[in-house]
Amino acid sequence: MYNTYDQQVYAMGKGPSAITASAPDIGVPFGTSVTVKGFVTDVSPGTQDEAVKMRFPNGVPVVSDESQGEWMKHVYAQFPHGDVTGVPVYFHVVDANGNYRNIGQTTTDLPVSTA
C-alpha cells in the first residue's frame, strides 16, 4: 500500500507470532488453582524497527484478523488504535493418567502501554 503521510510503499501480510507463557512447572494437586501469564506477540521483521520497539518494549501484541487494519495504522503510523480485539488462546494439560485435555480458553487483551 502507498502511504500518503510518509510517501513510502508498505507490504503487509500475515506474519509470524510468538507465545511466551509462564506457569508452574511442577505437578499441581487436583482442585488447586494456578495462574498462567504470558504474551502473544507479532515477531514480523517490521516489529524490529527501533521506533516500534520503543513504543512496544514487550513486543507488539497480536490482534484478531478483523482488527488488523486499524492496528497496523496504530503500530506503524501512530494512529489511535480504536476498538481492537485479541486472539483466542487455548489451554491444554496432560493429566495424571496421561490424558491430553482442553481446560479452557481466553482472549488476549492489549497492555495499557498501547493506548
C-alpha positions in Angstrom: 0.0 0.0 0.0 1.1 3.5 -0.6 1.2 5.7 2.5 0.5 9.3 1.6 1.7 10.5 5.0 5.3 9.4 4.7 5.4 8.8 0.9 6.5 5.2 1.3 5.2 1.9 0.0 4.4 -0.9 2.5 3.8 -4.6 2.1 1.5 -6.2 4.7 0.6 -9.7 5.2 0.2 -12.4 7.8 3.4 -12.9 9.7 4.9 -15.0 12.4 3.9 -14.7 16.1 5.4 -15.9 19.3 3.9 -17.1 22.6 5.6 -16.5 25.9 4.0 -18.1 28.9 4.8 -18.9 32.5 3.0 -21.4 34.7 4.1 -23.8 37.5 6.4 -26.4 36.1 5.6 -29.0 38.7 2.6 -31.2 39.3 -0.3 -29.4 40.8 -2.8 -31.2 43.1 -6.3 -31.6 41.7 -8.5 -28.7 42.6 -5.6 -26.3 43.1 -5.8 -23.0 41.2 -2.8 -21.9 39.1 -2.1 -18.7 37.3 -0.8 -18.7 33.7 0.7 -15.4 32.4 2.1 -14.6 29.0 2.1 -12.7 25.8 1.2 -13.4 22.2 3.4 -11.1 20.1 4.0 -10.2 16.5 7.6 -11.1 15.5 7.4 -9.9 11.9 10.5 -8.0 10.6 8.8 -4.6 10.9 8.5 -5.1 14.7 12.2 -4.8 15.0 12.2 -1.2 13.9 13.7 0.9 16.8 10.7 3.3 16.9 8.3 0.3 17.2 10.4 -1.4 19.8 10.5 1.8 21.9 6.7 2.1 21.9 6.2 -1.7 22.5 9.1 -2.8 24.8 7.4 -6.1 25.5 6.6 -6.8 21.8 3.8 -5.8 19.5 0.6 -7.6 20.7 -1.2 -9.8 18.2 -4.8 -8.8 17.3 -7.7 -10.5 15.5 -7.9 -10.6 11.7 -10.8 -8.1 11.9 -8.7 -5.6 13.9 -5.6 -5.8 11.6 -6.2 -2.7 9.5 -6.7 -0.3 12.4 -3.9 -2.0 14.4 -1.3 -1.7 11.7 -2.1 2.0 11.4 -1.6 2.4 15.1 1.7 0.4 15.3 3.4 1.9 12.2 1.7 5.3 11.7 0.8 6.1 15.4 -3.0 6.5 14.6 -5.3 5.8 17.6 -5.9 2.1 17.8 -9.7 2.3 18.3 -11.6 -0.9 19.4 -9.4 -3.9 18.6 -9.8 -7.4 19.8 -7.1 -10.0 20.7 -6.8 -13.6 19.6 -8.1 -16.8 21.3 -5.6 -18.8 23.5 -6.5 -22.4 24.4 -5.1 -24.2 27.4 -4.4 -27.9 27.4 -3.0 -30.2 30.1 -1.7 -33.7 30.4 -3.4 -35.2 33.5 -2.0 -37.7 35.9 -3.3 -40.5 33.7 -1.5 -39.2 30.7 -4.7 -37.9 29.0 -4.4 -34.7 27.0 -7.4 -32.4 27.5 -8.5 -28.8 27.0 -9.1 -27.0 30.3 -10.2 -23.6 29.0 -9.6 -20.6 26.8 -9.4 -16.9 26.9 -8.8 -14.0 24.5 -5.7 -11.8 24.7 -6.1 -8.2 25.6 -3.9 -5.2 25.0 -1.5 -3.9 27.6 -2.2 -0.5 28.9 1.0 0.9 27.3 -0.5 0.6 23.8 -3.3 3.2 24.4 
